[in-house]
Amino acid sequence: ECADGDIRRLDDPEGLIELCVSNTWARLCVDSLGQSEAEVACQQLGFSAENASIMSSGVNETSVILTSHTKCSGEENKLFDCLSSSVPVLSNGSCDYSALSCTALTISLTQENYTVGEGDGSVTVCAVVNQTLTRMVVVRLATVEAAVPNAGLNQAKANRDYTTTIFEFSFDPTTAQQLQCTDIAIIDDTIFERTETLLVVLGSPDRGVQFDPQYAFITILDNDEVAVQFATASNVVGEQAGSVSLCLEKIGEAEVDFEFKLTTLTVTGDNAAEAGKDFVPVNETV
């Protein structure tokens, strides 16, 4: 069973079209539908009216057929509203059945890659519709803490590096606003980190909407520093001691490993120690 006025295509995206009449799925003959009917049917299914068309399905088998005439003005919400008779007529038979071709409405992120400094506060992400709207379209944008290809340890963490965001765009055909944007908050911490990446994704419950592109990467550039210094400014050691231990201390918090170069230098003066004679030169990465 079905509800009167429902419509379906047996194949997607192009296929046999059936209309629910008297709680029964009925097929429509190709000579009973035209361009206006195609546009109304596509919009009812959630697709764009652009490039909508009716064609022969190539199916020739006995089925329930709607024999009532249909005539749309293009303003109807349902193909059922185009029936010329208040009491639609069904019969068993066959004809050249109608197939419906619809084009999905395309919504795009304006960029596939965004770069933002950790101290910038936020990054603005926008979605745009480049087609004429004939109905309200709702699109959701969400931040995703997902495994980003080749990111490794650079994966940004929700609510630590950025604020989790789920935002709903509503594209209204009654306005000229085809571009909509939202801000994603970036969290400025005091931890020395590598460059990190997160993902934003577009989605919609409307099956007549497609996305290109659907995903975008946001790269967060760290603005923190970490320093290393000697624990004591000077050290005294006896020549017979064999070595001297130098202690280093880190200033600032770091989330990742980092390297620095430790090198001995020869100073000038009468009491300057000589490399190779008074000490063994050091030049190494720590």
Backbone torsions as a table, in degrees:
resi	resn	phi	psi	omega
1	GLU	NA	164.1	179.5
2	CYS	-151.2	168.5	179.1
3	ALA	-94.6	134.5	-179.3
4	ASP	-52.6	131.7	179.4
5	GLY	99.3	-16.4	177.2
6	ASP	-65.8	155.4	-179.8
7	ILE	-138.1	149.6	178.1
8	ARG	-151.2	156.6	171.6
9	ARG	-116.4	134.9	-175.1
10	LEU	-77.6	-19.6	174.9
11	ASP	-129.4	154.5	-177.5
12	ASP	-131.3	132.3	10.3
13	PRO	-91.3	-13.4	179.2
14	GLU	-119.1	128.9	179.2
15	GLY	-174.0	-177.6	-178.2
16	LEU	-60.5	134.2	-178.0
17	ILE	-104.9	138.1	177.7
18	GLU	-133.2	143.1	-179.4
19	LEU	-118.5	137.3	179.7
20	CYS	-84.6	118.1	179.3
21	VAL	-131.2	127.2	-179.2
22	SER	54.7	41.4	178.7
23	ASN	61.6	27.1	-179.8
24	THR	-133.4	135.1	175.7
25	TRP	-74.0	125.2	-178.9
26	ALA	-125.8	142.0	177.6
27	ARG	-88.9	157.5	-177.8
28	LEU	-118.5	139.2	179.4
29	CYS	-77.0	145.5	-173.5
30	VAL	-62.8	-29.7	-179.1
31	ASP	-80.6	-0.4	179.8
32	SER	-98.2	-5.2	-177.0
33	LEU	-124.8	146.5	177.4
34	GLY	-130.2	-160.8	-175.4
35	GLN	-64.0	-44.7	-179.5
36	SER	-62.7	-39.9	178.8
37	GLU	-65.6	-38.1	177.7
38	ALA	-62.6	-42.6	-178.7
39	GLU	-65.8	-43.3	178.7
40	VAL	-64.2	-43.4	-178.7
41	ALA	-63.9	-42.4	179.6
42	CYS	-63.8	-43.0	178.7
43	GLN	-65.6	-36.7	177.6
44	GLN	-63.5	-33.6	178.7
45	LEU	-80.6	-4.9	177.3
46	GLY	97.0	11.2	179.6
47	PHE	-101.4	174.4	175.1
48	SER	-75.8	150.7	176.0
49	ALA	-78.6	-15.8	-179.0
50	GLU	-65.2	134.8	177.3
51	ASN	64.6	16.7	176.1
52	ALA	-67.7	142.6	-179.4
53	SER	-155.7	154.0	175.0
54	ILE	-107.5	138.9	178.7
55	MET	-145.4	172.1	176.3
56	SER	-74.0	135.6	179.4
57	SER	-80.6	-19.4	-176.3
58	GLY	79.2	2.7	179.6
59	VAL	-91.6	132.2	-179.6
60	ASN	-137.8	87.0	-179.4
61	GLU	-146.8	158.6	-179.4
62	THR	-70.4	135.0	-178.2
63	SER	-160.4	176.2	172.6
64	VAL	-75.9	128.9	-175.5
65	ILE	-120.9	139.3	171.7
66	LEU	-86.7	116.9	-178.0
67	THR	-98.5	-10.0	178.3
68	SER	-68.1	147.2	-179.0
69	HIS	-76.0	144.3	175.7
70	THR	-120.8	137.2	178.3
71	LYS	-147.3	111.8	-178.3
72	CYS	-102.1	146.4	172.7
73	SER	-90.7	-18.1	-176.8
74	GLY	102.8	-9.1	-179.6
75	GLU	-95.9	-8.4	-176.5
76	GLU	-71.6	152.7	176.4
77	ASN	-89.0	-24.3	-178.5
78	LYS	-135.4	149.8	176.2
79	LEU	-64.1	-31.0	179.2
80	PHE	-59.2	-31.4	-179.4
81	ASP	-70.1	-11.7	-178.1
82	CYS	-90.9	-4.3	-178.7
83	LEU	-64.7	133.0	-177.8
84	SER	-76.4	-21.7	-177.6
85	SER	-108.3	137.8	176.8
86	SER	-72.8	-17.6	176.7
87	VAL	-121.3	89.1	-177.2
88	PRO	-59.7	145.5	-177.7
89	VAL	-106.9	127.7	176.7
90	LEU	-113.0	151.2	175.5
91	SER	-150.7	163.4	174.6
92	ASN	-96.4	133.7	-179.4
93	GLY	172.2	-154.8	178.7
94	SER	-150.2	155.6	176.2
95	CYS	-161.2	-173.8	174.8
96	ASP	-80.9	98.7	-171.7
97	TYR	-71.0	149.2	-178.5
98	SER	-81.1	140.2	169.3
99	ALA	-118.3	145.9	-175.5
100	LEU	-114.3	131.1	176.3
101	SER	-111.9	125.2	-178.8
102	CYS	-127.2	151.7	177.6
103	THR	-111.0	128.6	179.0
104	ALA	-68.2	147.5	174.6
105	LEU	-77.0	128.4	-177.2
106	THR	-101.1	126.2	175.3
107	ILE	-119.8	135.2	-172.6
108	SER	-126.6	145.9	163.9
109	LEU	-74.1	140.4	-176.1
110	THR	-72.8	-18.8	177.3
111	GLN	-141.1	152.2	174.7
112	GLU	-97.3	-14.9	180.0
113	ASN	-140.9	132.3	176.6
114	TYR	-124.3	145.2	175.6
115	THR	-126.9	132.2	-177.5
116	VAL	-141.4	142.4	174.8
117	GLY	-79.0	147.2	-178.5
118	GLU	-59.3	-30.7	-178.8
119	GLY	-90.4	3.0	-176.9
120	ASP	-75.9	-17.8	177.0
121	GLY	94.1	-42.3	-178.8
122	SER	-165.5	167.6	173.7
123	VAL	-130.8	138.4	-178.1
124	THR	-95.8	126.3	179.5
125	VAL	-118.0	133.2	-174.3
126	CYS	-124.5	148.9	173.4
127	ALA	-122.8	147.3	-175.2
128	VAL	-137.2	146.3	173.0
129	VAL	-109.9	127.5	-178.3
130	ASN	-108.3	16.6	179.7
131	GLN	-125.6	161.5	177.9
132	THR	-73.4	127.8	-179.6
133	LEU	-89.8	141.3	174.7
134	THR	-118.6	0.7	-179.1
135	ARG	-156.9	166.6	176.6
136	MET	-71.0	135.1	178.2
137	VAL	-125.3	127.2	-179.6
138	VAL	-108.6	129.1	-178.7
139	VAL	-130.0	139.0	178.8
140	ARG	-110.2	137.8	174.3
141	LEU	-115.0	133.8	-178.7
142	ALA	-137.8	142.7	170.7
143	THR	-81.5	144.7	-176.1
144	VAL	-130.5	126.0	172.2
145	GLU	-89.8	86.1	-173.2
146	ALA	-124.9	163.5	176.8
147	ALA	-67.8	112.3	-179.9
148	VAL	-93.0	130.3	-178.7
149	PRO	-52.1	130.3	176.5
150	ASN	65.4	13.2	-178.5
151	ALA	-79.9	-37.9	-178.9
152	GLY	59.5	-126.0	-179.9
153	LEU	-75.6	-1.1	-176.3
154	ASN	-87.4	8.0	-179.1
155	GLN	-71.0	123.1	179.5
156	ALA	-71.8	147.3	-177.4
157	LYS	-107.4	134.1	-180.0
158	ALA	-63.3	137.3	177.5
159	ASN	62.2	13.1	169.5
160	ARG	-122.1	-42.4	177.4
161	ASP	-105.5	-24.9	179.3
162	TYR	-153.2	161.0	178.9
163	THR	-90.2	127.3	177.9
164	THR	-54.5	130.1	-175.4
165	THR	-129.6	128.7	168.6
166	ILE	-129.0	113.5	-173.6
167	PHE	-125.9	143.8	-178.6
168	GLU	-112.1	120.0	173.0
169	PHE	-91.8	136.3	173.7
170	SER	-120.7	110.2	179.0
171	PHE	-92.5	115.7	-172.6
172	ASP	-104.0	125.5	-179.2
173	PRO	-67.6	-15.2	-178.8
174	THR	-84.1	-5.8	177.9
175	THR	-119.4	164.9	-179.5
176	ALA	-91.7	5.7	-176.0
177	GLN	-78.5	100.4	-179.9
178	GLN	-102.7	-5.0	179.1
179	LEU	-121.0	127.2	177.7
180	GLN	-132.7	143.5	-173.5
181	CYS	-133.1	158.5	172.9
182	THR	-145.0	155.1	179.5
183	ASP	-100.5	136.8	174.1
184	ILE	-108.3	120.0	-175.8
185	ALA	-73.6	132.6	176.5
186	ILE	-104.3	132.5	-176.6
187	ILE	-91.5	123.0	-179.6
188	ASP	-92.9	106.2	179.3
189	ASP	-103.7	-172.5	180.0
190	THR	-116.1	22.4	-176.3
191	ILE	-102.3	131.9	176.0
192	PHE	-72.2	119.7	-175.6
193	GLU	-134.5	164.7	170.5
194	ARG	-78.2	170.0	173.6
195	THR	-62.5	134.0	-174.9
196	GLU	-120.7	156.5	-175.9
197	THR	-133.6	140.7	171.8
198	LEU	-130.3	172.2	-174.7
199	LEU	-121.0	140.0	168.9
200	VAL	-117.1	142.7	-172.9
201	VAL	-132.3	138.8	172.4
202	LEU	-96.3	145.3	176.8
203	GLY	-153.9	163.4	179.7
204	SER	-157.0	142.1	174.0
205	PRO	-74.7	-8.0	-177.5
206	ASP	-84.7	112.6	-175.6
207	ARG	-74.0	-8.4	177.2
208	GLY	-89.0	12.3	-179.6
209	VAL	-116.0	135.0	173.1
210	GLN	-124.5	162.1	-174.6
211	PHE	-126.1	138.0	178.1
212	ASP	-159.1	100.1	-2.6
213	PRO	-82.5	158.1	179.5
214	GLN	-97.2	-22.6	-175.9
215	TYR	-120.1	151.9	173.2
216	ALA	-144.5	145.1	177.2
217	PHE	-98.8	137.7	173.8
218	ILE	-114.5	120.7	179.9
219	THR	-102.2	126.3	-179.0
220	ILE	-104.2	120.9	179.5
221	LEU	-92.6	123.9	-177.7
222	ASP	-70.1	146.7	179.7
223	ASN	-121.4	15.4	-177.9
224	ASP	-101.4	159.1	-179.7
225	GLU	-128.8	154.7	172.8
226	VAL	-130.5	142.0	-177.4
227	ALA	-125.1	157.1	176.9
228	VAL	-127.5	136.1	177.6
229	GLN	-141.5	161.0	175.7
230	PHE	-70.7	141.5	-179.5
231	ALA	-64.8	-33.0	176.2
232	THR	-128.5	145.5	-176.0
233	ALA	-74.0	-26.0	-179.8
234	SER	-143.2	153.1	-179.2
235	ASN	-137.4	142.2	178.7
236	VAL	-118.1	133.5	-179.0
237	VAL	-142.2	142.2	175.8
238	GLY	-76.3	146.8	-177.5
239	GLU	-60.5	-32.5	-177.8
240	GLN	-79.9	-5.5	-176.5
241	ALA	-69.3	-25.3	177.5
242	GLY	90.8	-30.0	179.5
243	SER	-166.3	168.6	175.4
244	VAL	-132.7	137.9	179.6
245	SER	-95.2	127.8	177.8
246	LEU	-111.9	129.4	-179.0
247	CYS	-103.4	139.1	179.7
248	LEU	-114.9	151.0	175.6
249	GLU	-133.0	144.4	-178.3
250	LYS	-94.1	135.7	176.8
251	ILE	-112.1	117.9	-176.7
252	GLY	103.8	161.7	-178.1
253	GLU	-99.4	136.1	-179.3
254	ALA	-128.6	138.9	178.7
255	GLU	-95.6	-17.4	-175.3
256	VAL	-124.7	160.4	174.7
257	ASP	-70.3	150.2	176.0
258	PHE	-144.8	160.1	-176.8
259	GLU	-121.6	155.5	172.5
260	PHE	-148.9	163.9	-176.8
261	LYS	-101.1	131.1	176.2
262	LEU	-111.9	120.2	-174.3
263	THR	-136.1	136.8	172.4
264	THR	-89.1	140.3	-179.4
265	LEU	-122.5	145.7	177.2
266	THR	-92.3	125.9	178.1
267	VAL	-93.7	165.8	179.9
268	THR	-101.3	158.7	179.6
269	GLY	132.5	168.4	-176.5
270	ASP	-65.7	-31.7	-175.3
271	ASN	-103.7	18.3	-177.6
272	ALA	-72.5	132.9	175.4
273	ALA	-73.0	146.4	-177.9
274	GLU	-105.0	131.4	177.4
275	ALA	-62.8	134.9	-179.7
276	GLY	86.2	-17.9	179.6
277	LYS	-110.6	-46.6	-178.6
278	ASP	-104.0	-22.8	179.5
279	PHE	-154.0	157.6	177.4
280	VAL	-89.2	123.0	-178.4
281	PRO	-60.0	143.9	178.6
282	VAL	-123.2	131.6	175.1
283	ASN	-151.1	89.4	-172.9
284	GLU	-143.5	159.8	177.9
285	THR	-93.6	131.9	-178.4
286	VAL	-112.3	NA	NA
